Amino acid sequence: MIKGVLRAAAAIGTVAAVGVFVYRYLLTDEARESLRSGVTEVRNTVETVNKTLCDEPDERAAAQINRRRTQMQWEKLGY
């Protein structure tokens, strides 16, 4: 069990080290900027999706409350 965890940690560390090396020494400035802008776009998209998914239940609840209030007002008016 511990050997498996250590192997996984070593593999993750190796991949991270290779990634840092490639980013720092093998990519051109243009490639780095392209990578940064791609990461920024992905981050913004994820944030937008999270906001949409998280805010939706609140909006549904507010709409349901508004719908009930409006229905009660119409009933008071006799409709």
PDB file of N, CA, C and O in Angstrom:
ATOM      1  N   MET A   1       0.822  -1.192   0.000  1.00  0.00           N
ATOM      2  CA  MET A   1       0.000   0.000   0.000  1.00  0.00           C
ATOM      3  C   MET A   1       0.870   1.263   0.000  1.00  0.00           C
ATOM      4  O   MET A   1       0.666   2.158  -0.819  1.00  0.00           O
ATOM      5  N   ILE A   2       1.823   1.330   0.902  1.00  0.00           N
ATOM      6  CA  ILE A   2       2.675   2.506   0.999  1.00  0.00           C
ATOM      7  C   ILE A   2       3.572   2.615  -0.234  1.00  0.00           C
ATOM      8  O   ILE A   2       3.861   3.717  -0.702  1.00  0.00           O
ATOM      9  N   LYS A   3       4.012   1.467  -0.757  1.00  0.00           N
ATOM     10  CA  LYS A   3       4.843   1.507  -1.959  1.00  0.00           C
ATOM     11  C   LYS A   3       4.071   2.090  -3.134  1.00  0.00           C
ATOM     12  O   LYS A   3       4.624   2.835  -3.943  1.00  0.00           O
ATOM     13  N   GLY A   4       2.790   1.745  -3.223  1.00  0.00           N
ATOM     14  CA  GLY A   4       1.952   2.286  -4.292  1.00  0.00           C
ATOM     15  C   GLY A   4       1.790   3.788  -4.175  1.00  0.00           C
ATOM     16  O   GLY A   4       1.834   4.506  -5.174  1.00  0.00           O
ATOM     17  N   VAL A   5       1.600   4.260  -2.952  1.00  0.00           N
ATOM     18  CA  VAL A   5       1.451   5.696  -2.726  1.00  0.00           C
ATOM     19  C   VAL A   5       2.756   6.415  -3.063  1.00  0.00           C
ATOM     20  O   VAL A   5       2.747   7.479  -3.682  1.00  0.00           O
ATOM     21  N   LEU A   6       3.876   5.823  -2.649  1.00  0.00           N
ATOM     22  CA  LEU A   6       5.169   6.435  -2.949  1.00  0.00           C
ATOM     23  C   LEU A   6       5.440   6.459  -4.449  1.00  0.00           C
ATOM     24  O   LEU A   6       5.974   7.439  -4.968  1.00  0.00           O
ATOM     25  N   ARG A   7       5.081   5.401  -5.135  1.00  0.00           N
ATOM     26  CA  ARG A   7       5.261   5.369  -6.593  1.00  0.00           C
ATOM     27  C   ARG A   7       4.406   6.437  -7.262  1.00  0.00           C
ATOM     28  O   ARG A   7       4.863   7.130  -8.171  1.00  0.00           O
ATOM     29  N   ALA A   8       3.167   6.566  -6.808  1.00  0.00           N
ATOM     30  CA  ALA A   8       2.288   7.579  -7.382  1.00  0.00           C
ATOM     31  C   ALA A   8       2.834   8.982  -7.123  1.00  0.00           C
ATOM     32  O   ALA A   8       2.820   9.833  -8.013  1.00  0.00           O
ATOM     33  N   ALA A   9       3.314   9.220  -5.904  1.00  0.00           N
ATOM     34  CA  ALA A   9       3.881  10.527  -5.570  1.00  0.00           C
ATOM     35  C   ALA A   9       5.126  10.807  -6.405  1.00  0.00           C
ATOM     36  O   ALA A   9       5.331  11.931  -6.865  1.00  0.00           O
ATOM     37  N   ALA A  10       5.958   9.784  -6.600  1.00  0.00           N
ATOM     38  CA  ALA A  10       7.160   9.955  -7.420  1.00  0.00           C
ATOM     39  C   ALA A  10       6.794  10.249  -8.866  1.00  0.00           C
ATOM     40  O   ALA A  10       7.418  11.090  -9.513  1.00  0.00           O
ATOM     41  N   ALA A  11       5.787   9.558  -9.367  1.00  0.00           N
ATOM     42  CA  ALA A  11       5.357   9.789 -10.746  1.00  0.00           C
ATOM     43  C   ALA A  11       4.804  11.203 -10.912  1.00  0.00           C
ATOM     44  O   ALA A  11       5.129  11.885 -11.884  1.00  0.00           O
ATOM     45  N   ILE A  12       3.978  11.643  -9.977  1.00  0.00           N
ATOM     46  CA  ILE A  12       3.408  12.989 -10.044  1.00  0.00           C
ATOM     47  C   ILE A  12       4.519  14.034  -9.950  1.00  0.00           C
ATOM     48  O   ILE A  12       4.504  15.026 -10.679  1.00  0.00           O
ATOM     49  N   GLY A  13       5.482  13.812  -9.051  1.00  0.00           N
ATOM     50  CA  GLY A  13       6.605  14.732  -8.919  1.00  0.00           C
ATOM     51  C   GLY A  13       7.444  14.801 -10.183  1.00  0.00           C
ATOM     52  O   GLY A  13       7.887  15.877 -10.585  1.00  0.00           O
ATOM     53  N   THR A  14       7.660  13.646 -10.811  1.00  0.00           N
ATOM     54  CA  THR A  14       8.438  13.606 -12.049  1.00  0.00           C
ATOM     55  C   THR A  14       7.727  14.360 -13.166  1.00  0.00           C
ATOM     56  O   THR A  14       8.340  15.147 -13.887  1.00  0.00           O
ATOM     57  N   VAL A  15       6.447  14.114 -13.300  1.00  0.00           N
ATOM     58  CA  VAL A  15       5.671  14.799 -14.339  1.00  0.00           C
ATOM     59  C   VAL A  15       5.671  16.308 -14.094  1.00  0.00           C
ATOM     60  O   VAL A  15       5.801  17.090 -15.035  1.00  0.00           O
ATOM     61  N   ALA A  16       5.525  16.716 -12.840  1.00  0.00           N
ATOM     62  CA  ALA A  16       5.538  18.146 -12.521  1.00  0.00           C
ATOM     63  C   ALA A  16       6.895  18.758 -12.843  1.00  0.00           C
ATOM     64  O   ALA A  16       6.966  19.849 -13.408  1.00  0.00           O
ATOM     65  N   ALA A  17       7.972  18.062 -12.486  1.00  0.00           N
ATOM     66  CA  ALA A  17       9.318  18.587 -12.753  1.00  0.00           C
ATOM     67  C   ALA A  17       9.573  18.706 -14.248  1.00  0.00           C
ATOM     68  O   ALA A  17      10.139  19.701 -14.701  1.00  0.00           O
ATOM     69  N   VAL A  18       9.168  17.716 -15.011  1.00  0.00           N
ATOM     70  CA  VAL A  18       9.334  17.775 -16.472  1.00  0.00           C
ATOM     71  C   VAL A  18       8.506  18.932 -17.036  1.00  0.00           C
ATOM     72  O   VAL A  18       8.965  19.656 -17.920  1.00  0.00           O
ATOM     73  N   GLY A  19       7.288  19.102 -16.522  1.00  0.00           N
ATOM     74  CA  GLY A  19       6.444  20.199 -16.982  1.00  0.00           C
ATOM     75  C   GLY A  19       7.064  21.556 -16.728  1.00  0.00           C
ATOM     76  O   GLY A  19       7.035  22.427 -17.597  1.00  0.00           O
ATOM     77  N   VAL A  20       7.625  21.741 -15.545  1.00  0.00           N
ATOM     78  CA  VAL A  20       8.278  23.006 -15.217  1.00  0.00           C
ATOM     79  C   VAL A  20       9.491  23.223 -16.115  1.00  0.00           C
ATOM     80  O   VAL A  20       9.703  24.326 -16.617  1.00  0.00           O
ATOM     81  N   PHE A  21      10.283  22.180 -16.316  1.00  0.00           N
ATOM     82  CA  PHE A  21      11.463  22.294 -17.174  1.00  0.00           C
ATOM     83  C   PHE A  21      11.078  22.688 -18.595  1.00  0.00           C
ATOM     84  O   PHE A  21      11.671  23.593 -19.182  1.00  0.00           O
ATOM     85  N   VAL A  22      10.082  22.000 -19.139  1.00  0.00           N
ATOM     86  CA  VAL A  22       9.634  22.295 -20.507  1.00  0.00           C
ATOM     87  C   VAL A  22       9.110  23.725 -20.590  1.00  0.00           C
ATOM     88  O   VAL A  22       9.427  24.451 -21.532  1.00  0.00           O
ATOM     89  N   TYR A  23       8.309  24.131 -19.606  1.00  0.00           N
ATOM     90  CA  TYR A  23       7.739  25.480 -19.621  1.00  0.00           C
ATOM     91  C   TYR A  23       8.840  26.543 -19.565  1.00  0.00           C
ATOM     92  O   TYR A  23       8.804  27.522 -20.310  1.00  0.00           O
ATOM     93  N   ARG A  24       9.804  26.348 -18.690  1.00  0.00           N
ATOM     94  CA  ARG A  24      10.839  27.371 -18.499  1.00  0.00           C
ATOM     95  C   ARG A  24      11.870  27.421 -19.611  1.00  0.00           C
ATOM     96  O   ARG A  24      12.280  28.503 -20.032  1.00  0.00           O
ATOM     97  N   TYR A  25      12.294  26.250 -20.092  1.00  0.00           N
ATOM     98  CA  TYR A  25      13.467  26.231 -20.965  1.00  0.00           C
ATOM     99  C   TYR A  25      13.181  25.874 -22.425  1.00  0.00           C
ATOM    100  O   TYR A  25      13.982  26.208 -23.298  1.00  0.00           O
ATOM    101  N   LEU A  26      12.087  25.221 -22.705  1.00  0.00           N
ATOM    102  CA  LEU A  26      11.856  24.771 -24.075  1.00  0.00           C
ATOM    103  C   LEU A  26      10.783  25.560 -24.822  1.00  0.00           C
ATOM    104  O   LEU A  26      10.760  25.552 -26.053  1.00  0.00           O
ATOM    105  N   LEU A  27       9.899  26.236 -24.102  1.00  0.00           N
ATOM    106  CA  LEU A  27       8.847  27.000 -24.777  1.00  0.00           C
ATOM    107  C   LEU A  27       9.327  28.416 -25.100  1.00  0.00           C
ATOM    108  O   LEU A  27      10.077  29.027 -24.339  1.00  0.00           O
ATOM    109  N   THR A  28       8.879  28.908 -26.228  1.00  0.00           N
ATOM    110  CA  THR A  28       9.169  30.291 -26.580  1.00  0.00           C
ATOM    111  C   THR A  28       8.241  31.215 -25.790  1.00  0.00           C
ATOM    112  O   THR A  28       7.266  30.763 -25.190  1.00  0.00           O
ATOM    113  N   ASP A  29       8.551  32.496 -25.796  1.00  0.00           N
ATOM    114  CA  ASP A  29       7.692  33.459 -25.100  1.00  0.00           C
ATOM    115  C   ASP A  29       6.286  33.450 -25.676  1.00  0.00           C
ATOM    116  O   ASP A  29       5.305  33.572 -24.942  1.00  0.00           O
ATOM    117  N   GLU A  30       6.192  33.305 -26.983  1.00  0.00           N
ATOM    118  CA  GLU A  30       4.881  33.268 -27.637  1.00  0.00           C
ATOM    119  C   GLU A  30       4.095  32.040 -27.195  1.00  0.00           C
ATOM    120  O   GLU A  30       2.892  32.134 -26.954  1.00  0.00           O
ATOM    121  N   ALA A  31       4.752  30.900 -27.086  1.00  0.00           N
ATOM    122  CA  ALA A  31       4.085  29.672 -26.660  1.00  0.00           C
ATOM    123  C   ALA A  31       3.626  29.782 -25.205  1.00  0.00           C
ATOM    124  O   ALA A  31       2.533  29.336 -24.859  1.00  0.00           O
ATOM    125  N   ARG A  32       4.464  30.375 -24.360  1.00  0.00           N
ATOM    126  CA  ARG A  32       4.081  30.571 -22.960  1.00  0.00           C
ATOM    127  C   ARG A  32       2.855  31.469 -22.850  1.00  0.00           C
ATOM    128  O   ARG A  32       1.940  31.189 -22.075  1.00  0.00           O
ATOM    129  N   GLU A  33       2.841  32.548 -23.627  1.00  0.00           N
ATOM    130  CA  GLU A  33       1.696  33.466 -23.591  1.00  0.00           C
ATOM    131  C   GLU A  33       0.434  32.766 -24.086  1.00  0.00           C
ATOM    132  O   GLU A  33      -0.649  32.963 -23.534  1.00  0.00           O
ATOM    133  N   SER A  34       0.573  31.964 -25.110  1.00  0.00           N
ATOM    134  CA  SER A  34      -0.570  31.212 -25.624  1.00  0.00           C
ATOM    135  C   SER A  34      -1.089  30.235 -24.567  1.00  0.00           C
ATOM    136  O   SER A  34      -2.299  30.092 -24.390  1.00  0.00           O
ATOM    137  N   LEU A  35      -0.188  29.577 -23.878  1.00  0.00           N
ATOM    138  CA  LEU A  35      -0.573  28.646 -22.818  1.00  0.00           C
ATOM    139  C   LEU A  35      -1.265  29.382 -21.683  1.00  0.00           C
ATOM    140  O   LEU A  35      -2.280  28.917 -21.165  1.00  0.00           O
ATOM    141  N   ARG A  36      -0.717  30.533 -21.292  1.00  0.00           N
ATOM    142  CA  ARG A  36      -1.341  31.331 -20.232  1.00  0.00           C
ATOM    143  C   ARG A  36      -2.745  31.780 -20.613  1.00  0.00           C
ATOM    144  O   ARG A  36      -3.667  31.708 -19.800  1.00  0.00           O
ATOM    145  N   SER A  37      -2.905  32.243 -21.850  1.00  0.00           N
ATOM    146  CA  SER A  37      -4.236  32.720 -22.264  1.00  0.00           C
ATOM    147  C   SER A  37      -5.224  31.557 -22.328  1.00  0.00           C
ATOM    148  O   SER A  37      -6.401  31.725 -22.009  1.00  0.00           O
ATOM    149  N   GLY A  38      -4.752  30.382 -22.737  1.00  0.00           N
ATOM    150  CA  GLY A  38      -5.630  29.213 -22.754  1.00  0.00           C
ATOM    151  C   GLY A  38      -6.076  28.821 -21.361  1.00  0.00           C
ATOM    152  O   GLY A  38      -7.240  28.486 -21.144  1.00  0.00           O
ATOM    153  N   VAL A  39      -5.147  28.863 -20.418  1.00  0.00           N
ATOM    154  CA  VAL A  39      -5.486  28.538 -19.028  1.00  0.00           C
ATOM    155  C   VAL A  39      -6.465  29.564 -18.473  1.00  0.00           C
ATOM    156  O   VAL A  39      -7.401  29.207 -17.758  1.00  0.00           O
ATOM    157  N   THR A  40      -6.254  30.832 -18.796  1.00  0.00           N
ATOM    158  CA  THR A  40      -7.159  31.881 -18.336  1.00  0.00           C
ATOM    159  C   THR A  40      -8.564  31.683 -18.898  1.00  0.00           C
ATOM    160  O   THR A  40      -9.550  31.850 -18.180  1.00  0.00           O
ATOM    161  N   GLU A  41      -8.659  31.330 -20.176  1.00  0.00           N
ATOM    162  CA  GLU A  41      -9.969  31.085 -20.779  1.00  0.00           C
ATOM    163  C   GLU A  41     -10.672  29.906 -20.127  1.00  0.00           C
ATOM    164  O   GLU A  41     -11.876  29.960 -19.878  1.00  0.00           O
ATOM    165  N   VAL A  42      -9.933  28.851 -19.852  1.00  0.00           N
ATOM    166  CA  VAL A  42     -10.535  27.683 -19.192  1.00  0.00           C
ATOM    167  C   VAL A  42     -11.005  28.063 -17.794  1.00  0.00           C
ATOM    168  O   VAL A  42     -12.104  27.685 -17.387  1.00  0.00           O
ATOM    169  N   ARG A  43     -10.188  28.806 -17.056  1.00  0.00           N
ATOM    170  CA  ARG A  43     -10.567  29.231 -15.708  1.00  0.00           C
ATOM    171  C   ARG A  43     -11.837  30.077 -15.744  1.00  0.00           C
ATOM    172  O   ARG A  43     -12.745  29.867 -14.940  1.00  0.00           O
ATOM    173  N   ASN A  44     -11.905  31.028 -16.668  1.00  0.00           N
ATOM    174  CA  ASN A  44     -13.086  31.887 -16.769  1.00  0.00           C
ATOM    175  C   ASN A  44     -14.329  31.077 -17.128  1.00  0.00           C
ATOM    176  O   ASN A  44     -15.414  31.328 -16.604  1.00  0.00           O
ATOM    177  N   THR A  45     -14.166  30.109 -18.021  1.00  0.00           N
ATOM    178  CA  THR A  45     -15.303  29.269 -18.407  1.00  0.00           C
ATOM    179  C   THR A  45     -15.792  28.451 -17.227  1.00  0.00           C
ATOM    180  O   THR A  45     -16.997  28.339 -17.005  1.00  0.00           O
ATOM    181  N   VAL A  46     -14.875  27.882 -16.474  1.00  0.00           N
ATOM    182  CA  VAL A  46     -15.260  27.091 -15.298  1.00  0.00           C
ATOM    183  C   VAL A  46     -15.966  27.964 -14.273  1.00  0.00           C
ATOM    184  O   VAL A  46     -16.968  27.545 -13.693  1.00  0.00           O
ATOM    185  N   GLU A  47     -15.467  29.162 -14.041  1.00  0.00           N
ATOM    186  CA  GLU A  47     -16.114  30.073 -13.098  1.00  0.00           C
ATOM    187  C   GLU A  47     -17.526  30.432 -13.559  1.00  0.00           C
ATOM    188  O   GLU A  47     -18.450  30.492 -12.748  1.00  0.00           O
ATOM    189  N   THR A  48     -17.692  30.669 -14.853  1.00  0.00           N
ATOM    190  CA  THR A  48     -19.013  30.998 -15.386  1.00  0.00           C
ATOM    191  C   THR A  48     -19.981  29.839 -15.204  1.00  0.00           C
ATOM    192  O   THR A  48     -21.126  30.030 -14.796  1.00  0.00           O
ATOM    193  N   VAL A  49     -19.513  28.641 -15.509  1.00  0.00           N
ATOM    194  CA  VAL A  49     -20.374  27.463 -15.349  1.00  0.00           C
ATOM    195  C   VAL A  49     -20.726  27.265 -13.880  1.00  0.00           C
ATOM    196  O   VAL A  49     -21.878  26.974 -13.558  1.00  0.00           O
ATOM    197  N   ASN A  50     -19.752  27.418 -12.986  1.00  0.00           N
ATOM    198  CA  ASN A  50     -20.032  27.265 -11.561  1.00  0.00           C
ATOM    199  C   ASN A  50     -21.036  28.291 -11.074  1.00  0.00           C
ATOM    200  O   ASN A  50     -21.933  27.961 -10.297  1.00  0.00           O
ATOM    201  N   LYS A  51     -20.897  29.533 -11.520  1.00  0.00           N
ATOM    202  CA  LYS A  51     -21.859  30.558 -11.125  1.00  0.00           C
ATOM    203  C   LYS A  51     -23.250  30.207 -11.618  1.00  0.00           C
ATOM    204  O   LYS A  51     -24.235  30.349 -10.893  1.00  0.00           O
ATOM    205  N   THR A  52     -23.319  29.748 -12.855  1.00  0.00           N
ATOM    206  CA  THR A  52     -24.614  29.403 -13.438  1.00  0.00           C
ATOM    207  C   THR A  52     -25.262  28.264 -12.677  1.00  0.00           C
ATOM    208  O   THR A  52     -26.455  28.314 -12.374  1.00  0.00           O
ATOM    209  N   LEU A  53     -24.495  27.250 -12.370  1.00  0.00           N
ATOM    210  CA  LEU A  53     -25.048  26.094 -11.680  1.00  0.00           C
ATOM    211  C   LEU A  53     -25.364  26.393 -10.226  1.00  0.00           C
ATOM    212  O   LEU A  53     -26.344  25.875  -9.690  1.00  0.00           O
ATOM    213  N   CYS A  54     -24.564  27.209  -9.587  1.00  0.00           N
ATOM    214  CA  CYS A  54     -24.778  27.507  -8.169  1.00  0.00           C
ATOM    215  C   CYS A  54     -25.894  28.510  -7.961  1.00  0.00           C
ATOM    216  O   CYS A  54     -26.638  28.405  -6.986  1.00  0.00           O
ATOM    217  N   ASP A  55     -26.027  29.471  -8.847  1.00  0.00           N
ATOM    218  CA  ASP A  55     -27.045  30.505  -8.684  1.00  0.00           C
ATOM    219  C   ASP A  55     -28.429  30.029  -9.090  1.00  0.00           C
ATOM    220  O   ASP A  55     -29.432  30.580  -8.638  1.00  0.00           O
ATOM    221  N   GLU A  56     -28.493  29.024  -9.927  1.00  0.00           N
ATOM    222  CA  GLU A  56     -29.776  28.594 -10.463  1.00  0.00           C
ATOM    223  C   GLU A  56     -30.784  28.185  -9.391  1.00  0.00           C
ATOM    224  O   GLU A  56     -31.935  28.616  -9.472  1.00  0.00           O
ATOM    225  N   PRO A  57     -30.416  27.367  -8.378  1.00  0.00           N
ATOM    226  CA  PRO A  57     -31.414  27.007  -7.368  1.00  0.00           C
ATOM    227  C   PRO A  57     -31.961  28.215  -6.625  1.00  0.00           C
ATOM    228  O   PRO A  57     -33.150  28.255  -6.310  1.00  0.00           O
ATOM    229  N   ASP A  58     -31.114  29.203  -6.338  1.00  0.00           N
ATOM    230  CA  ASP A  58     -31.576  30.407  -5.655  1.00  0.00           C
ATOM    231  C   ASP A  58     -32.571  31.167  -6.525  1.00  0.00           C
ATOM    232  O   ASP A  58     -33.588  31.660  -6.038  1.00  0.00           O
ATOM    233  N   GLU A  59     -32.267  31.255  -7.807  1.00  0.00           N
ATOM    234  CA  GLU A  59     -33.168  31.960  -8.713  1.00  0.00           C
ATOM    235  C   GLU A  59     -34.495  31.216  -8.838  1.00  0.00           C
ATOM    236  O   GLU A  59     -35.555  31.839  -8.903  1.00  0.00           O
ATOM    237  N   ARG A  60     -34.437  29.891  -8.873  1.00  0.00           N
ATOM    238  CA  ARG A  60     -35.678  29.110  -8.937  1.00  0.00           C
ATOM    239  C   ARG A  60     -36.517  29.329  -7.691  1.00  0.00           C
ATOM    240  O   ARG A  60     -37.734  29.489  -7.779  1.00  0.00           O
ATOM    241  N   ALA A  61     -35.868  29.337  -6.525  1.00  0.00           N
ATOM    242  CA  ALA A  61     -36.600  29.548  -5.276  1.00  0.00           C
ATOM    243  C   ALA A  61     -37.229  30.928  -5.257  1.00  0.00           C
ATOM    244  O   ALA A  61     -38.382  31.080  -4.853  1.00  0.00           O
ATOM    245  N   ALA A  62     -36.485  31.932  -5.688  1.00  0.00           N
ATOM    246  CA  ALA A  62     -37.020  33.297  -5.722  1.00  0.00           C
ATOM    247  C   ALA A  62     -38.185  33.388  -6.699  1.00  0.00           C
ATOM    248  O   ALA A  62     -39.185  34.048  -6.415  1.00  0.00           O
ATOM    249  N   ALA A  63     -38.063  32.736  -7.838  1.00  0.00           N
ATOM    250  CA  ALA A  63     -39.151  32.761  -8.820  1.00  0.00           C
ATOM    251  C   ALA A  63     -40.384  32.057  -8.268  1.00  0.00           C
ATOM    252  O   ALA A  63     -41.507  32.509  -8.491  1.00  0.00           O
ATOM    253  N   GLN A  64     -40.185  30.955  -7.552  1.00  0.00           N
ATOM    254  CA  GLN A  64     -41.312  30.229  -6.972  1.00  0.00           C
ATOM    255  C   GLN A  64     -42.015  31.080  -5.916  1.00  0.00           C
ATOM    256  O   GLN A  64     -43.245  31.106  -5.857  1.00  0.00           O
ATOM    257  N   ILE A  65     -41.246  31.771  -5.091  1.00  0.00           N
ATOM    258  CA  ILE A  65     -41.841  32.644  -4.076  1.00  0.00           C
ATOM    259  C   ILE A  65     -42.610  33.766  -4.743  1.00  0.00           C
ATOM    260  O   ILE A  65     -43.720  34.086  -4.316  1.00  0.00           O
ATOM    261  N   ASN A  66     -42.053  34.369  -5.775  1.00  0.00           N
ATOM    262  CA  ASN A  66     -42.728  35.443  -6.491  1.00  0.00           C
ATOM    263  C   ASN A  66     -44.013  34.930  -7.142  1.00  0.00           C
ATOM    264  O   ASN A  66     -45.036  35.615  -7.133  1.00  0.00           O
ATOM    265  N   ARG A  67     -43.957  33.738  -7.699  1.00  0.00           N
ATOM    266  CA  ARG A  67     -45.127  33.145  -8.343  1.00  0.00           C
ATOM    267  C   ARG A  67     -46.241  32.936  -7.321  1.00  0.00           C
ATOM    268  O   ARG A  67     -47.401  33.248  -7.592  1.00  0.00           O
ATOM    269  N   ARG A  68     -45.893  32.409  -6.150  1.00  0.00           N
ATOM    270  CA  ARG A  68     -46.904  32.186  -5.099  1.00  0.00           C
ATOM    271  C   ARG A  68     -47.514  33.509  -4.630  1.00  0.00           C
ATOM    272  O   ARG A  68     -48.726  33.604  -4.440  1.00  0.00           O
ATOM    273  N   ARG A  69     -46.672  34.523  -4.444  1.00  0.00           N
ATOM    274  CA  ARG A  69     -47.141  35.826  -3.991  1.00  0.00           C
ATOM    275  C   ARG A  69     -48.116  36.426  -5.020  1.00  0.00           C
ATOM    276  O   ARG A  69     -49.164  36.963  -4.659  1.00  0.00           O
ATOM    277  N   THR A  70     -47.754  36.326  -6.284  1.00  0.00           N
ATOM    278  CA  THR A  70     -48.616  36.858  -7.339  1.00  0.00           C
ATOM    279  C   THR A  70     -49.940  36.103  -7.381  1.00  0.00           C
ATOM    280  O   THR A  70     -51.005  36.698  -7.544  1.00  0.00           O
ATOM    281  N   GLN A  71     -49.856  34.783  -7.232  1.00  0.00           N
ATOM    282  CA  GLN A  71     -51.078  33.975  -7.244  1.00  0.00           C
ATOM    283  C   GLN A  71     -51.986  34.356  -6.077  1.00  0.00           C
ATOM    284  O   GLN A  71     -53.202  34.437  -6.250  1.00  0.00           O
ATOM    285  N   MET A  72     -51.426  34.589  -4.905  1.00  0.00           N
ATOM    286  CA  MET A  72     -52.231  34.987  -3.748  1.00  0.00           C
ATOM    287  C   MET A  72     -52.868  36.353  -3.984  1.00  0.00           C
ATOM    288  O   MET A  72     -54.014  36.573  -3.591  1.00  0.00           O
ATOM    289  N   GLN A  73     -52.147  37.267  -4.614  1.00  0.00           N
ATOM    290  CA  GLN A  73     -52.717  38.584  -4.900  1.00  0.00           C
ATOM    291  C   GLN A  73     -53.899  38.470  -5.859  1.00  0.00           C
ATOM    292  O   GLN A  73     -54.915  39.140  -5.676  1.00  0.00           O
ATOM    293  N   TRP A  74     -53.768  37.619  -6.888  1.00  0.00           N
ATOM    294  CA  TRP A  74     -54.871  37.432  -7.814  1.00  0.00           C
ATOM    295  C   TRP A  74     -56.076  36.796  -7.115  1.00  0.00           C
ATOM    296  O   TRP A  74     -57.220  37.151  -7.397  1.00  0.00           O
ATOM    297  N   GLU A  75     -55.813  35.853  -6.203  1.00  0.00           N
ATOM    298  CA  GLU A  75     -56.910  35.216  -5.485  1.00  0.00           C
ATOM    299  C   GLU A  75     -57.640  36.217  -4.594  1.00  0.00           C
ATOM    300  O   GLU A  75     -58.864  36.167  -4.469  1.00  0.00           O
ATOM    301  N   LYS A  76     -56.879  37.134  -3.970  1.00  0.00           N
ATOM    302  CA  LYS A  76     -57.497  38.167  -3.141  1.00  0.00           C
ATOM    303  C   LYS A  76     -58.382  39.074  -3.987  1.00  0.00           C
ATOM    304  O   LYS A  76     -59.392  39.579  -3.498  1.00  0.00           O
ATOM    305  N   LEU A  77     -58.022  39.286  -5.235  1.00  0.00           N
ATOM    306  CA  LEU A  77     -58.825  40.126  -6.115  1.00  0.00           C
ATOM    307  C   LEU A  77     -60.020  39.383  -6.693  1.00  0.00           C
ATOM    308  O   LEU A  77     -60.869  39.984  -7.351  1.00  0.00           O
ATOM    309  N   GLY A  78     -60.088  38.077  -6.448  1.00  0.00           N
ATOM    310  CA  GLY A  78     -61.257  37.305  -6.878  1.00  0.00           C
ATOM    311  C   GLY A  78     -61.052  36.584  -8.193  1.00  0.00           C
ATOM    312  O   GLY A  78     -62.029  36.125  -8.783  1.00  0.00           O
ATOM    313  N   TYR A  79     -59.862  36.467  -8.668  1.00  0.00           N
ATOM    314  CA  TYR A  79     -59.613  35.764  -9.918  1.00  0.00           C
ATOM    315  C   TYR A  79     -59.062  34.397  -9.664  1.00  0.00           C
ATOM    316  O   TYR A  79     -58.790  33.656 -10.608  1.00  0.00           O
TER     317      TYR A  79
END
